[in-house]
Amino acid sequence: MKILLATSKRYARLLLDAIGDVRPKPKIIILSLDEEVAILAKNLGIEYRSDLTIERLYTSEELEEYDLAIIAMDDDQDNIVLARVAKSMNIPIIISILNNTANRDLLIREGVHYIVDVNEFTVNTIKTIFISDTWVAIKLSGIVNLVVALHRIVRRGILGITLAEIEEVIREENVKFMLLEKGGRVVTDASKTIETGDIIVVTGIEDDVRKAMDSIERIFRKHEEIFARRYAETFRIATRG
């Protein structure tokens, strides 16, 4: 695989670390105007070019041989222009960072296949850390509506819901589902009771994920009503006693 990476120093290290996990190891060429990126590329033994001028890029026939373009500049206008160049070179897959959510449609019109919204990603990451007993849905791509929904169990861990109950209600839904224990291990035992610290993960197209979330929520609410009735009855008996 050949990857064209056009980046600023803000995103360079993060993206190179991510690409470093790709196997087999791809050929990478880095386009940047930042001196720090040039030094980083040299240290990693990656080809570096600073000719980010549009005229030179349009006449660079070698770019037509690349399989993937990753565009990550600090200014969305630069991302838009570079996406246009990548499209003109018939690079089959184009990924772009989005710094301002308002510019999403402009990147889509330029033929970007996958958009990573920096602000959306940051907000959703914070939500997954601090929000519990509710759903956080993270869009992986603004193009194909692929969504990962996470539900971190805290207080709901006392309800006694089993993995089998959830699997039953989403059996017909067109999604991928798994339950993670606190240590990150995937739970496969259907009789396992969902506990505090577990995380429910649902992946699929957005509409399908929303339906699965609703189905799972009905299970939680049913058990919450049962738990509330039992608690109220226990309280009445204790009071009378």
Secondary structure, 3 states (H helix, E strand, C coil): CEEEEEECHHHHHHHHHHHCCCCCCCEEEEECCCHHHHHHHHHHCCEEECCCCHHHHHCCHHHHHCCEEEEECCCHHHHHHHHHHHHHCCCCEEEEEECCHHHHHHHHHCCCCEEEEHHHHHHHHHHHHHCCCCEEEEECCCCCCEEEEEEECCHHHHCCCEHHHHHHHCCCCCCEEEEECCCCCEECCCCCECCCCCEEEEEEEHHHHHHHHHHHHHHHHHHHHHHHHHHHHHHHHHHHC
